[in-house]
Amino acid sequence: MEQLSVVSIVDDDLSVRESLPDLLKELGYSARAFASGEEYLASAHVGQTACLIVDVAMPGMSGPELQRELRQRGNKTPVIFMTAKDDGTIRKHALREGAIDCLAKPFTEMDLLEALGRALETG
């Protein structure tokens, strides 16, 4: 049986944590959702994650702070950011810091699939 790619989602928005894993499972991925960067870092899934989809702005640890923490730990998991406040600056900064993409909420299934394809090719 083929191993599913584990995609971890970190978002403080409960509706995203409930809907995005369902969509990813329909698309053939194994998905895990976390309410914060701290919760994700404390989980056993950090080493199993093939791609991380993370909200930019969250209480506590932000998405970019989570990405920096992972890099400091030597973890190079590909990151896709999501943001509800897309002003162009956030996307440019995220890409400069090594993110695969920065998707503006709400994003299309096609946008997500394209970003995941790029992430899993590089991961």
Secondary structure, DSSP 8 states (H G I E B T S, - for coil): -----EEEEE-S-HHHHHHHHHHHHHTT-EEEEESSHHHHHTSTTGGG-SEEEEESS-SSS-HHHHHHHHHHTT----EEEEES---SHHHHHHHHTT-SEEEESS--HHHHHHHHHHHHHH-
